[in-house]
Amino acid sequence: MALTTPILEGLDGVQKMSKSLGNAIGIHEPPLEMYGKIMSISDEMMWRYYELLTDVQVAEIEKMKREAHPMQAKKELARRIVADFHSGKRRRRRGGLGKQFQKSEAPEDVE
């Protein structure tokens, strides 16, 4: 028995996500760097990231496509993904990274 999954496109939205191609988001990258990279993906690619990288149900994603502003949806995606890889105090600070990213300030509690 084998488990297969789709290949996720990288930040360029074309080629597979790969560190060697320079279009990857590393799971050990600092939270602010992860957040910034996620915010750089296209609005169209954002929905594929939602489907493959979050636990949001397809029906909810479809509803977000119709009703949510793309910038707000992308901020939520970035918050979810960063929270999955960076726990503790940063996880409890919902939305804090987005504000700091937009202001180009590094949060005090980032390693």
BALOBA-1460 file (C-alpha; in Angstrom, 3 decimals):
// residues 111
<rec num="1" residu="m" x="0.000" y="0.000" z="0.000"/>
<rec num="2" residu="a" x="1.274" y="3.487" z="-0.813"/>
<rec num="3" residu="l" x="0.180" y="6.972" z="0.097"/>
<rec num="4" residu="t" x="0.561" y="9.633" z="-2.543"/>
<rec num="5" residu="t" x="0.092" y="13.365" z="-2.269"/>
<rec num="6" residu="p" x="0.111" y="16.158" z="-4.838"/>
<rec num="7" residu="i" x="3.335" y="18.051" z="-5.387"/>
<rec num="8" residu="l" x="3.095" y="21.555" z="-3.987"/>
<rec num="9" residu="e" x="4.209" y="24.385" z="-6.214"/>
<rec num="10" residu="g" x="6.751" y="26.749" z="-4.719"/>
<rec num="11" residu="l" x="6.661" y="30.486" z="-4.190"/>
<rec num="12" residu="d" x="6.917" y="31.065" z="-7.948"/>
<rec num="13" residu="g" x="3.643" y="29.176" z="-8.472"/>
<rec num="14" residu="v" x="5.118" y="27.154" z="-11.332"/>
<rec num="15" residu="q" x="7.855" y="24.732" z="-10.300"/>
<rec num="16" residu="k" x="7.665" y="22.294" z="-7.410"/>
<rec num="17" residu="m" x="8.618" y="23.709" z="-4.028"/>
<rec num="18" residu="s" x="12.322" y="23.080" z="-3.679"/>
<rec num="19" residu="k" x="15.127" y="24.529" z="-1.636"/>
<rec num="20" residu="s" x="17.516" y="24.040" z="-4.561"/>
<rec num="21" residu="l" x="15.183" y="26.036" z="-6.839"/>
<rec num="22" residu="g" x="15.025" y="28.818" z="-4.269"/>
<rec num="23" residu="n" x="11.231" y="28.808" z="-4.052"/>
<rec num="24" residu="a" x="10.678" y="27.003" z="-0.759"/>
<rec num="25" residu="i" x="9.388" y="27.877" z="2.678"/>
<rec num="26" residu="g" x="11.578" y="26.087" z="5.202"/>
<rec num="27" residu="i" x="9.907" y="24.620" z="8.266"/>
<rec num="28" residu="h" x="12.775" y="25.835" z="10.451"/>
<rec num="29" residu="e" x="12.756" y="29.415" z="9.149"/>
<rec num="30" residu="p" x="11.982" y="32.198" z="11.629"/>
<rec num="31" residu="p" x="8.260" y="32.979" z="11.943"/>
<rec num="32" residu="l" x="8.502" y="36.418" z="10.364"/>
<rec num="33" residu="e" x="10.398" y="35.044" z="7.361"/>
<rec num="34" residu="m" x="7.817" y="32.257" z="6.898"/>
<rec num="35" residu="y" x="5.008" y="34.765" z="7.148"/>
<rec num="36" residu="g" x="6.592" y="37.036" z="4.545"/>
<rec num="37" residu="k" x="7.152" y="34.205" z="2.088"/>
<rec num="38" residu="i" x="3.565" y="33.025" z="2.415"/>
<rec num="39" residu="m" x="2.318" y="36.554" z="1.857"/>
<rec num="40" residu="s" x="4.336" y="36.665" z="-1.377"/>
<rec num="41" residu="i" x="2.441" y="33.835" z="-3.091"/>
<rec num="42" residu="s" x="-0.202" y="34.708" z="-5.657"/>
<rec num="43" residu="d" x="-3.852" y="34.967" z="-4.665"/>
<rec num="44" residu="e" x="-4.637" y="32.045" z="-6.970"/>
<rec num="45" residu="m" x="-1.924" y="29.816" z="-5.447"/>
<rec num="46" residu="m" x="-3.099" y="30.696" z="-1.945"/>
<rec num="47" residu="w" x="-6.135" y="28.429" z="-2.331"/>
<rec num="48" residu="r" x="-3.960" y="25.428" z="-3.231"/>
<rec num="49" residu="y" x="-1.870" y="26.087" z="-0.121"/>
<rec num="50" residu="y" x="-5.080" y="26.174" z="1.928"/>
<rec num="51" residu="e" x="-6.125" y="22.808" z="0.493"/>
<rec num="52" residu="l" x="-2.781" y="21.070" z="0.926"/>
<rec num="53" residu="l" x="-1.296" y="22.707" z="4.023"/>
<rec num="54" residu="t" x="-4.192" y="23.379" z="6.383"/>
<rec num="55" residu="d" x="-7.007" y="21.458" z="7.991"/>
<rec num="56" residu="v" x="-9.637" y="23.850" z="6.612"/>
<rec num="57" residu="q" x="-12.422" y="21.860" z="4.963"/>
<rec num="58" residu="v" x="-12.955" y="22.240" z="1.201"/>
<rec num="59" residu="a" x="-16.464" y="23.643" z="1.728"/>
<rec num="60" residu="e" x="-15.054" y="26.386" z="3.969"/>
<rec num="61" residu="i" x="-12.312" y="27.169" z="1.434"/>
<rec num="62" residu="e" x="-14.943" y="27.521" z="-1.297"/>
<rec num="63" residu="k" x="-16.922" y="29.876" z="0.931"/>
<rec num="64" residu="m" x="-13.783" y="31.934" z="1.606"/>
<rec num="65" residu="k" x="-13.120" y="32.165" z="-2.147"/>
<rec num="66" residu="r" x="-16.550" y="33.739" z="-2.598"/>
<rec num="67" residu="e" x="-16.724" y="35.933" z="0.481"/>
<rec num="68" residu="a" x="-13.277" y="36.750" z="1.887"/>
<rec num="69" residu="h" x="-11.018" y="39.536" z="0.721"/>
<rec num="70" residu="p" x="-7.852" y="37.890" z="-0.709"/>
<rec num="71" residu="m" x="-5.522" y="39.857" z="1.582"/>
<rec num="72" residu="q" x="-7.413" y="38.782" z="4.706"/>
<rec num="73" residu="a" x="-7.526" y="35.164" z="3.504"/>
<rec num="74" residu="k" x="-3.785" y="35.210" z="2.829"/>
<rec num="75" residu="k" x="-3.033" y="36.700" z="6.257"/>
<rec num="76" residu="e" x="-5.077" y="33.916" z="7.848"/>
<rec num="77" residu="l" x="-3.238" y="31.303" z="5.770"/>
<rec num="78" residu="a" x="0.128" y="32.717" z="6.825"/>
<rec num="79" residu="r" x="-0.948" y="32.815" z="10.473"/>
<rec num="80" residu="r" x="-2.129" y="29.189" z="10.354"/>
<rec num="81" residu="i" x="1.024" y="27.864" z="8.727"/>
<rec num="82" residu="v" x="3.372" y="29.791" z="11.014"/>
<rec num="83" residu="a" x="1.385" y="28.618" z="14.050"/>
<rec num="84" residu="d" x="1.765" y="24.998" z="12.917"/>
<rec num="85" residu="f" x="5.556" y="25.252" z="13.044"/>
<rec num="86" residu="h" x="6.156" y="27.767" z="15.824"/>
<rec num="87" residu="s" x="4.463" y="27.036" z="19.129"/>
<rec num="88" residu="g" x="4.378" y="28.716" z="22.501"/>
<rec num="89" residu="k" x="3.946" y="32.427" z="23.015"/>
<rec num="90" residu="r" x="3.976" y="33.244" z="19.292"/>
<rec num="91" residu="r" x="1.080" y="30.859" z="18.679"/>
<rec num="92" residu="r" x="-1.068" y="32.704" z="21.209"/>
<rec num="93" residu="r" x="-0.386" y="36.083" z="19.593"/>
<rec num="94" residu="r" x="-2.982" y="35.678" z="16.855"/>
<rec num="95" residu="g" x="-2.403" y="38.200" z="14.119"/>
<rec num="96" residu="g" x="0.647" y="39.753" z="15.748"/>
<rec num="97" residu="l" x="3.050" y="38.596" z="13.069"/>
<rec num="98" residu="g" x="1.015" y="40.199" z="10.317"/>
<rec num="99" residu="k" x="1.131" y="43.576" z="11.984"/>
<rec num="100" residu="q" x="4.863" y="43.298" z="12.548"/>
<rec num="101" residu="f" x="5.481" y="42.120" z="8.983"/>
<rec num="102" residu="q" x="3.550" y="45.062" z="7.574"/>
<rec num="103" residu="k" x="5.515" y="47.478" z="9.757"/>
<rec num="104" residu="s" x="8.806" y="45.709" z="8.896"/>
<rec num="105" residu="e" x="9.576" y="45.318" z="12.578"/>
<rec num="106" residu="a" x="10.920" y="42.139" z="14.089"/>
<rec num="107" residu="p" x="8.925" y="40.908" z="17.078"/>
<rec num="108" residu="e" x="10.853" y="40.943" z="20.331"/>
<rec num="109" residu="d" x="10.186" y="37.279" z="21.117"/>
<rec num="110" residu="v" x="11.434" y="35.841" z="17.813"/>
<rec num="111" residu="e" x="14.572" y="33.763" z="18.119"/>
